[in-house]
Structures are given as structure tokens and as C-alpha cells.
Amino acid sequence: MSNIRYTDQFKKDAARLVIEEGYSLNAAAEAVGVCHTTIQSWVAKHRGELPARTKFASLEDENKHLRKENARLRMEREILKKATVFFAKEEKS
């Protein structure tokens, strides 16, 4: 049995995969590297504080939402790439 301690934010983000993104317990558990029963307990704990998966009136609304989210995620990825380069240079100095 492992004694790994996960942060509350990590647990909440893992639960968000199931609650908001619609992942199955097994898929979410595999994505974050924990047992599905662990994810299940985190989901039970955080279900009341996280909004349920968004339902869209039409495919166009869902596509609009997904395009906006995709743009945000691309921007975040670019920021992380730049931060990685910055910290790699700092480490070499």
C-alpha cells in the first residue's frame, strides 16, 4: 500500500474529470495514475462543489464553447512551454 499524499487541488482536478468532463471512473483513474476507487471517493467528496457537466442547447453552442476552450488551452500550453524554457535556462546558470 502506497503512502502518496495528493494535494486537495490534485484531488479536485481529478474529480473534475468525471464530474465536468464526463470521463468514466476508470478512464479518469488511468489518466491521473490512481486506483478507480480512489477517484470514486474524490468524486463523492467534490460532487457538491463542482458544477455538473454542461448541457448545450445545440451542437453549434457546444462547438462554440469547445472552440473557445481549445483556444484557452492552446494559450496555456504556449505559456507553459515558455516557462519551461525559462526555468531550464535558470537551472543551467
Contacts in CASP RR format, 6 or more apart in sequence:
PFRMAT RR
TARGET T0000
AUTHOR 0000-0000-0000
METHOD contacts of the structure
MODEL  1
MSNIRYTDQFKKDAARLVIEEGYSLNAAAEAVGVCHTTIQSWVAKHRGEL
PARTKFASLEDENKHLRKENARLRMEREILKKATVFFAKEEKS
6 14 0 8 1.000
6 34 0 8 1.000
10 32 0 8 1.000
11 42 0 8 1.000
11 45 0 8 1.000
11 46 0 8 1.000
12 42 0 8 1.000
12 46 0 8 1.000
12 49 0 8 1.000
12 50 0 8 1.000
13 32 0 8 1.000
14 28 0 8 1.000
14 32 0 8 1.000
14 34 0 8 1.000
14 39 0 8 1.000
14 42 0 8 1.000
15 39 0 8 1.000
15 42 0 8 1.000
15 43 0 8 1.000
15 45 0 8 1.000
15 46 0 8 1.000
15 47 0 8 1.000
15 50 0 8 1.000
16 46 0 8 1.000
16 50 0 8 1.000
17 23 0 8 1.000
17 27 0 8 1.000
17 28 0 8 1.000
17 31 0 8 1.000
17 32 0 8 1.000
17 39 0 8 1.000
18 24 0 8 1.000
18 25 0 8 1.000
18 28 0 8 1.000
18 39 0 8 1.000
18 43 0 8 1.000
19 43 0 8 1.000
19 46 0 8 1.000
19 47 0 8 1.000
19 50 0 8 1.000
19 51 0 8 1.000
19 52 0 8 1.000
19 53 0 8 1.000
20 50 0 8 1.000
20 51 0 8 1.000
20 52 0 8 1.000
20 53 0 8 1.000
20 54 0 8 1.000
21 53 0 8 1.000
22 53 0 8 1.000
23 31 0 8 1.000
25 36 0 8 1.000
25 39 0 8 1.000
25 40 0 8 1.000
25 43 0 8 1.000
26 36 0 8 1.000
28 36 0 8 1.000
28 39 0 8 1.000
29 35 0 8 1.000
29 36 0 8 1.000
29 38 0 8 1.000
29 39 0 8 1.000
32 39 0 8 1.000
54 65 0 8 1.000
56 62 0 8 1.000
56 65 0 8 1.000
END
